[in-house]
Amino acid sequence: MKKVLFFSVALMGTAFCYAQENAAHNKDVCPKSMLENIEEVDYDCLDILDGRLEKEVDEQYKILYQRVKNKDTALHGLPASYFNKVRKTWGEYKEQLCSDPTNDTDLKSAADWYILKCSIEQSQAHLKALKRF
């Protein structure tokens, strides 16, 4: 009986340690809630959040292209070429707005933080506009 109790306690302890370890590994270092107070986010998290927003924008365009393909009446007959043009124009606009032509090195500068912040803000606005369709 004592052996069974000992093994039960050992097994429960191991399971607890395993659960704690997995929780620590799955914890998001840069949660999306950080976008609410973007002024206090460091460069590395801004970079991660910018990548996530780019993926969200890509997903939203995939959804829109699928809706065009399925002839969704809410799109009022807008062709896929319209969304291609919007995407291209937005990309060029964002590039022009959120760039620093004086920074031609690969080294991180103070301006890089502001460039990423600008990119995130523009991606958020674009994503919000796309979701209105």
C-alpha positions, -999 to +999 in steps of 0.1 A: +000+000+000+028+024+009+045+017-025+013+026-044+009+058-024+045+067-030+042+061-067+010+081-068+026+111-051+056+108-074+035+106-105+014+136-094+046+156-087+060+148-121+027+157-138+026+190-119+062+199-129+055+190-165+024+212-165+043+241-150+071+237-176+046+236-205+028+267-192+061+285-190+070+275-226+036+284-240+035+318-224+034+345-250+063+369-246+047+397-266+009+393-262-014+413-285-026+433-256+008+451-257-005+470-288-028+489-265+001+508-250+026+507-279+048+535-264+062+512-238+069+482-261+106+474-269+120+470-304+120+432-303+084+429-293+074+455-319+092+434-345+072+403-335+039+422-333+045+437-367+051+402-382+018+390-366-001+419-380+013+413-415+001+377-412-034+389-401-035+413-431-025+384-454-052+362-439-078+390-444-069+393-480-072+355-485-107+357-470-116+386-493-103+367-524-123+337-514-154+359-510-148+374-545-144+339-559-177+328-542-194+360-556-204+374-522-231+399-527-218+421-498-188+430-520-211+445-546-193+428-575-158+441-567-133+421-587-101+405-572-081+430-592-095+458-571-082+442-539-048+435-557-046+472-565-056+483-529-030+459-515-002+472-538-011+509-532-013+504-494+021+486-495+037+515-514+021+540-491+032+523-460+067+519-473+069+556-481+053+567-449+072+544-426+108+546-438+139+565-431+159+572-463+189+584-441+192+551-424+212+529-449+229+506-424+218+473-409+225+485-374+196+492-352+191+529-345+166+549-325+147+556-357+140+519-363+117+518-332+096+546-347+096+530-381+082+498-367+057+517-346+045+535-377+043+502-396+022+486-368-001+516-367-006+515-404-012+478-404-038+481-377-057+508-396-055+488-428-067+456-411-096+475-396-106+488-430-104+454-446-126+439-419-153+464-429-159+446-462 
